[in-house]
Amino acid sequence: MKKLAFFLAAISLLTACTSSKEAVMDETISSRLTELNDRIVAIEKGIDYTNTETEKIQIASLAIEESIVTLKGNDAVIGDEIGEINSDIKKIRDFYAVKVHFEKAGVVFKSQMNKFTIIMPYDVTFGFNQYELKTEFNELLSTVAEAINMAPELNVEVIGHTDNVGTAKYNYKLSEKRAETVANYLISNGVDKGRLVVKGVGFDEPISTNDTEDGRSQNRRVEINIIN
């Protein structure tokens, strides 16, 4: 990790002072930073990015936060860099907290290294040529809103899709309305509007064939991406 390497370089910089007073101070700071860095390295090696070891991530985040306090008043540039590391650790922590929340709630999602994709089930989402939500959809969306609210560091995309019946222009507008409907529900459940990217892509990104009714119904959907 480049930022972790910078963290190590910070220790060398802090121990480079020549005066006796500064040397004593830097020795203490260097010792503390070395201890914190060793903890972070150990934790980082132990994190399994395929499961939900949020406790380890929380410990790492705490260690970084402590290091910022230690650095304050010594080197603003180094402090800023550590602040960026701290932000990254918080995003990882939030990302896996969301995963735990979804798993406990039984929400089906696709997981990648830095993104969750929730595909709203087509059978309870939108009818043909419709963008109003069915009531069966509310419980699932409420769970998603809870997860988004507990992870303020993460970005959120709401993307609407359609089948291929009708013109491209018409379906583009319909997909936008579907995305806006879902986004408005999330906002009504406390999600900050400023965190949401809302867009429609028409029938450009099907997940099934448009040659059958079942396939077209699967393509009438909204996807929510939660991104680290």
C-alpha positions as CSV (number, residue, x, y, z in Angstrom):
1,M,0.0,0.0,0.0
2,K,1.5,3.3,-1.1
3,K,0.0,5.3,1.7
4,L,1.3,2.8,4.2
5,A,4.8,3.2,2.7
6,F,4.4,7.0,3.1
7,F,3.4,6.3,6.7
8,L,6.7,4.5,7.2
9,A,8.6,7.4,5.5
10,A,7.0,9.8,8.0
11,I,8.7,8.0,10.8
12,S,12.1,8.6,9.2
13,L,11.4,12.2,8.6
14,L,10.3,12.8,12.2
15,T,13.6,11.3,13.5
16,A,15.8,13.4,11.3
17,C,15.9,16.5,13.6
18,T,19.3,17.4,15.0
19,S,18.7,19.4,18.2
20,S,18.7,17.4,21.5
21,K,15.3,18.6,22.5
22,E,13.8,17.8,19.1
23,A,15.6,14.5,19.1
24,V,14.0,13.4,22.3
25,M,10.6,14.5,21.1
26,D,11.0,12.8,17.7
27,E,12.2,9.6,19.4
28,T,9.0,9.5,21.4
29,I,6.9,10.2,18.3
30,S,8.8,7.8,16.2
31,S,8.4,5.0,18.8
32,R,4.7,5.7,18.9
33,L,4.3,5.8,15.2
34,T,6.3,2.6,14.8
35,E,4.1,0.8,17.3
36,L,0.9,2.1,15.5
37,N,2.3,1.1,12.1
38,D,3.2,-2.4,13.3
39,R,-0.4,-2.8,14.5
40,I,-1.8,-1.6,11.2
41,V,0.4,-3.9,9.2
42,A,-0.6,-6.9,11.3
43,I,-4.3,-6.1,11.0
44,E,-4.0,-5.5,7.3
45,K,-2.4,-8.9,6.7
46,G,-5.2,-10.5,8.8
47,I,-8.1,-9.0,7.0
48,D,-9.9,-11.4,4.7
49,Y,-11.6,-9.3,2.0
50,T,-14.0,-12.0,1.3
51,N,-15.8,-12.0,4.7
52,T,-17.0,-9.6,7.3
53,E,-14.2,-9.0,9.8
54,T,-15.4,-5.6,10.7
55,E,-13.8,-5.7,14.2
56,K,-10.3,-5.8,12.7
57,I,-11.2,-2.9,10.4
58,Q,-12.5,-0.9,13.3
59,I,-9.2,-1.4,15.2
60,A,-7.2,-0.3,12.2
61,S,-9.3,2.8,11.9
62,L,-8.8,3.6,15.6
63,A,-5.0,3.2,15.2
64,I,-5.0,5.6,12.3
65,E,-7.1,8.2,14.2
66,E,-4.6,8.0,17.1
67,S,-1.7,8.6,14.8
68,I,-3.3,11.8,13.5
69,V,-3.4,13.2,17.1
70,T,0.3,12.2,17.5
71,L,1.3,14.0,14.3
72,K,-0.6,17.2,15.0
73,G,1.7,20.1,15.2
74,N,4.7,18.3,13.8
75,D,4.2,18.1,10.1
76,A,1.0,19.3,8.4
77,V,1.8,17.5,5.1
78,I,2.3,14.2,6.8
79,G,-0.8,14.8,8.9
80,D,-2.9,15.3,5.7
81,E,-1.6,12.1,4.2
82,I,-2.5,10.2,7.4
83,G,-5.9,11.8,7.2
84,E,-6.4,10.3,3.7
85,I,-5.4,6.9,5.0
86,N,-7.9,7.3,7.9
87,S,-10.6,8.2,5.4
88,D,-9.8,5.1,3.3
89,I,-10.0,2.8,6.4
90,K,-13.3,4.3,7.4
91,K,-14.7,3.6,3.9
92,I,-13.6,-0.1,4.2
93,R,-15.1,-0.3,7.7
94,D,-18.4,1.1,6.4
95,F,-18.3,-1.1,3.3
96,Y,-18.2,-4.3,5.4
97,A,-20.7,-3.0,7.9
98,V,-23.1,-2.6,5.0
99,K,-22.3,-6.2,3.9
100,V,-23.1,-7.5,7.4
101,H,-26.4,-5.6,7.4
102,F,-27.5,-7.0,4.0
103,E,-26.5,-10.5,5.0
104,K,-28.5,-10.4,8.2
105,A,-31.5,-8.9,6.4
106,G,-31.4,-11.5,3.6
107,V,-30.9,-8.9,0.9
108,V,-29.5,-10.5,-2.3
109,F,-26.6,-8.6,-3.8
110,K,-23.6,-9.0,-6.0
111,S,-20.3,-8.2,-4.2
112,Q,-17.1,-7.0,-5.8
113,M,-14.0,-5.7,-4.2
114,N,-15.2,-2.1,-4.0
115,K,-18.9,-2.3,-5.0
116,F,-22.2,-3.9,-4.0
117,T,-24.9,-4.2,-6.7
118,I,-28.5,-4.7,-5.6
119,I,-30.7,-5.8,-8.4
120,M,-34.3,-5.1,-7.4
121,P,-36.4,-8.2,-8.1
122,Y,-38.3,-7.7,-11.3
123,D,-41.4,-9.5,-10.1
124,V,-42.1,-7.0,-7.4
125,T,-40.7,-3.8,-9.0
126,F,-42.2,-2.5,-12.2
127,G,-44.9,-3.6,-14.5
128,F,-44.8,-3.1,-18.3
129,N,-44.5,0.6,-19.2
130,Q,-44.7,1.5,-15.4
131,Y,-42.5,3.4,-13.0
132,E,-44.6,3.3,-9.9
133,L,-43.2,1.1,-7.1
134,K,-45.3,-1.9,-6.0
135,T,-45.9,-2.0,-2.2
136,E,-44.0,-5.3,-2.0
137,F,-40.8,-3.3,-2.8
138,N,-40.9,-1.1,0.2
139,E,-39.5,-3.4,2.8
140,L,-36.4,-4.2,0.7
141,L,-35.8,-0.5,-0.1
142,S,-36.2,0.4,3.5
143,T,-33.4,-2.1,4.4
144,V,-31.2,-0.6,1.7
145,A,-31.9,2.9,3.0
146,E,-30.8,1.8,6.5
147,A,-27.5,0.4,5.1
148,I,-26.8,3.6,3.2
149,N,-27.5,5.8,6.2
150,M,-25.1,3.7,8.3
151,A,-22.2,4.2,5.8
152,P,-21.8,7.9,5.2
153,E,-18.4,7.5,3.5
154,L,-19.8,5.5,0.6
155,N,-21.2,6.6,-2.7
156,V,-24.5,5.5,-4.1
157,E,-25.7,5.1,-7.7
158,V,-29.4,4.4,-8.6
159,I,-29.7,3.2,-12.2
160,G,-33.0,2.6,-14.1
161,H,-33.4,0.0,-16.9
162,T,-36.1,-1.1,-19.4
163,D,-36.9,-3.8,-21.8
164,N,-36.6,-3.0,-25.6
165,V,-40.3,-2.5,-26.4
166,G,-40.7,1.1,-27.8
167,T,-38.2,3.7,-29.0
168,A,-34.8,4.3,-27.4
169,K,-35.8,7.8,-26.5
170,Y,-39.0,6.7,-24.8
171,N,-37.3,4.0,-22.8
172,Y,-34.5,6.3,-21.8
173,K,-37.0,8.6,-20.2
174,L,-38.9,5.7,-18.6
175,S,-35.7,4.3,-17.1
176,E,-34.9,7.7,-15.6
177,K,-38.3,7.8,-14.0
178,R,-37.8,4.4,-12.5
179,A,-34.5,5.4,-11.0
180,E,-36.0,8.7,-9.7
181,T,-38.8,6.7,-8.1
182,V,-36.4,4.5,-6.2
183,A,-34.2,7.5,-5.3
184,N,-37.1,9.4,-3.9
185,Y,-38.1,6.5,-1.7
186,L,-34.5,6.3,-0.3
187,I,-34.6,10.1,0.3
188,S,-37.9,9.8,2.1
189,N,-36.2,7.3,4.4
190,G,-33.4,9.7,5.4
191,V,-30.8,9.2,2.7
192,D,-29.1,12.5,1.8
193,K,-30.0,13.5,-1.8
194,G,-26.5,14.8,-2.3
195,R,-25.1,11.3,-2.0
196,L,-27.1,9.9,-4.8
197,V,-26.2,9.7,-8.5
198,V,-29.5,8.9,-10.3
199,K,-29.6,8.0,-14.0
200,G,-31.4,5.9,-16.6
201,V,-29.8,3.9,-19.4
202,G,-32.9,2.7,-21.2
203,F,-32.5,-0.8,-22.7
204,D,-28.8,-0.5,-23.3
205,E,-27.8,-2.9,-20.5
206,P,-30.1,-5.9,-20.4
207,I,-29.4,-8.8,-18.0
208,S,-31.6,-11.2,-19.9
209,T,-33.0,-11.7,-23.4
210,N,-35.7,-9.3,-24.7
211,D,-37.1,-12.1,-27.0
212,T,-39.4,-13.5,-24.2
213,E,-41.8,-12.0,-21.7
214,D,-39.8,-13.4,-18.8
215,G,-36.6,-12.0,-20.1
216,R,-38.1,-8.6,-20.7
217,S,-39.6,-8.5,-17.2
218,Q,-36.1,-9.1,-15.8
219,N,-34.8,-6.2,-17.8
220,R,-37.4,-3.9,-16.3
221,R,-35.4,-3.1,-13.1
222,V,-33.5,-0.7,-11.0
223,E,-30.0,-1.4,-9.8
224,I,-28.4,0.2,-6.7
225,N,-24.6,0.4,-6.5
226,I,-23.0,1.1,-3.2
227,I,-19.4,2.0,-3.9
228,N,-16.3,2.2,-1.7
